[in-house]
Amino acid sequence: MGKFSEWVSESFIWGVGVTRPKPGTERFAARFITGLLFGSVLFLAAVFLLVATHI
């Protein structure tokens, strides 16, 4: 999981252009960014399913 979250974090930093985390906090930042992106995808999927079942 460590390499995956580092890859996601690095892609997010380069793709979105956010400021690079301070030295020593890279691992926390990688996990935080990965968690936010994963949570956003889950939230959007839940909203889609909720809307799809009520139409």
Sequence and secondary structure as in RCSB ss.txt:
>XXXX:A:sequence
MGKFSEWVSESFIWGVGVTRPKPGTERFAARFITGLLFGSVLFLAAVFLLVATHI
>XXXX:A:secstr
 HHHHHHHHHHHHHHH      TT HHHHHHHHHHHHHHHHHHHHHHHHHHHHT 
